[in-house]
């Protein structure tokens, strides 16, 4: 039961081709996953920027509210300085 050299060469070539096709598939999927990861990263950065802007707005509104409250309680206009800054 010996394998002829033509049969060995043919089977080796077929397995080499299958391996090459598998390698190309892995490389293609790797590039696709890299692009998708970059897209997801950009979305996360955008969401983070929106969250930061919302937190800054909330802090400005809280400062303005506290300034108005301080002015109404004391009648001292010094409390209105943060309100004027937040109003801009």
N, C-alpha and C positions, 0 to 999 in steps of 0.2 A: 504494500500500500504506500507507494511513493507519490509525492506530489510533483508534477512536472514543473519545469521552470516557467512555462507560459502561464500555467494556472497560478503559481505563486506570484508572478509579476502582476497578473490581472487582479488578484485579490488584494495585493498590497496597494496597487493604484486606486482601487475602489475605496479601501479604508482610508487612504491618504486624502482622497477627494472629500469623503464624508467628514473627516477631521477638519479640513480646510473650510468647508461650508459651515460647520459648527462654530469654528473660530470666528468667521466673518459675522455670523449671527450674534455671537457674544459681543463683538466689538460694536456692532450696530445698536444693540440694546444698551450698551454702556454709554454711547453718545446720546441716545434718546433719554436715558435716565439722567444724564448730566444736564441736558437742556431743561428737563422737567424740574429738577432740583433747583436750578437757577430761577426758573419762573416762580416756583413756590417761595423761594427766598425773597424775591422781589415783592411778592404779595405780602409776606410777613413784614417786611420793612415798611411798606405802605400802610398796613394796619397799625404798626407801631407808631408811625408818624401821626396818624389820625387820633390814636389814643392819647398821645402826648399833647396834641392841640386841644383835645376835649378836656384834659386835666388842667391845662393852663387856663382855659376859659372858665372852668368851674372855680378855680382859685381866684381869678379876677372878680367873678361875680360874688364870691364869698367875702372878699376884701371890701368890695364896694358896699355890700349889705352891712357888714360890720361897721364901716365908716359912717354910713347913714344912721345906723342905730346909735353909735357913740355921739353923733351930733345931736340927734333927737333927745337923747337922755341928758346930755350935759349942756347943750347949746353952745359949745366951744367949737369954733370953726376950724380948729387945727385937725379935727377928725375928718374934715372933708378933703384933705390933701390926697389920701389914697383913693377916695371916690372919684376925684377929678382925673387922677392918673388912669383909673380903670375905665372911666367913661370914654376915653380917647380910644 
